[in-house]
Amino acid sequence: MSQVSENPGMSEDIEASSDGLHEAPDRLYEGYIFDLDGTIYLGDELLPGAKRLVLKLRELVKRVVFLSNNPTKDPETYAEKLTGMGIETPASDIVNTVVSMTQWLSQNHPDATVFPIAEKPLIHALKEAGIKMSERAEEIDFVVASYDRTFDYRKLQIAFDAIWYHKRARLVTTNPDRYCPFPGGRGEPDAAAIVAAIEACTGARCETNTGKPDPIMLDIVMDLTGLEVTDCVMTGDRLYTDIRMALDAGMPSAVVLTGETTAETLAHEPASNKPTYILERIDQLIPQHLWEQFGWIEDGE
């Protein structure tokens, strides 16, 4: 394998942060699973190398699937966004927590009544799947805490009554993300903030997460690809979601330093939290010895 420092665009900082333990790929995989925000794009801008990488992988007949813990958009919206950026993508190649939560409830609790603290895409998906929803605390079996920018005290009270007063409902979440990253280093509170508010007042603990890093979402993806976990590589920018999911499943993983994770944070992580590969830009997933064959140049788009 080529050492990180030998790959195009790799810096000495990355080599130092990994203590020589992490290397860039010297092989192609059959399946490529990508996080979206912070990995393929940031906000409304494609990240360097993302477009040429995805198009090349498809040209090579590799299976490409996109994942997102963000439940404020449905797969169709993500597909439209990627297509508008020049990466034409069908909605069927995107799995996000709207998909995973709806599927988990449908398969495991089809007769349950849920109270979704969520935005329209998840509520619409639950309705389309025939999942019963209610705001009557005495009827609720599951409080679904999600990334909800319309969260208010009224919703918190319903969750409190369903879980604490009626001692009936169980707390589940779409995703464990603390915040959603924005361009320029900013962000906004994500589903973990909603979960924390409910846990704080009820004393309950969230029982199930249908997003990364838990295996529910990965099981959906593997069924979609028809591949084994060792034949795929998971690429993302967050250690505690993207990389943790891969590590727990025994799947090769790559962290790209274009989102949350930095070389400095990696340097302080134990070996058990580190990915297989560390990349400064996502197109470094393509082995260096193929760059010349493809006519790629360093820092190309």
GISUL-V54218 format. One line per field, one symbol per residue. ss: DSSP state (~ for helix, > for strand, _ for the rest). psi: psi as a letter, one per 40 degrees, with the letter a starting at -180 (. if undefined). burial: I if it has 16 or more other C-alpha atoms within 10 Angstrom, else O. A space follows every 50 residues. Layout:
ss->???
psi->???
burial->???
//
This chain:
ss->__>~~~_____~~~~~~~____>_______>>>>>_>___>>__>>___~ ~~~~~~~~~___>>>>>>______~~~~~~~~~~______~~~>>>~~~~ ~~~~~~~~____>>>>>__~~~~~~~~~___>>___~~~__>>>>_____ __~~~~~~~~~~~~~____>>>>_____>>>_~~~_>>>_~~~~~~~~~~ ~~_____>>_____~~~~~~~~~~~___~~~>>>>>__~~~~~~~~~~~_ _>>>>>______~~~~~___~~~___>>>__~~~~__~~~~~~~______ _
psi->ihideeihehiddddddefediiiieiiidihhhicheddihbehiihed dddddddddefihhihiheheeiiddddddddddeeghhideehhaeddd ddddddddfdeihihhgiidddddddddeehhiiehdeehdhhhhihhee hadddddddddddddefdiihiidiehdihiiieeaaiiadddddddddd ddeiihdhheaheieddddddddddeiideeihhhaehdecdddddddef hiihhhfebdhidddddeiideeiidihhdideedhideedddefiihei .
burial->OOIIIOIIOIOOOIIIIIOOOIIIIIOIIIIIIIIIIIIIIIOOOIIIII IIIIIOIOOOOIIIIIIIIIIIIIIOOIIIOIOOOOIOIOIOIIIIIIII IIIIIIOOOOOOIIIIIIIOIIIOIIOOOOIOIOIOIIIIIIIIIIIIOO OOOOIIOIIIIIIIOOIOIIIIIIIIIIOIIOOOOOOOOIIIIIIIOIIO OIOIOIOIIIIIIIIIIIOOIIOOIOOOIOOIIIIIIIIOIIIIIIIOIO IIIIIIIIIIIIIOOIIOOOOOOIIIIIIIIIIIIIIIOOOOOOOOOOOO O
//
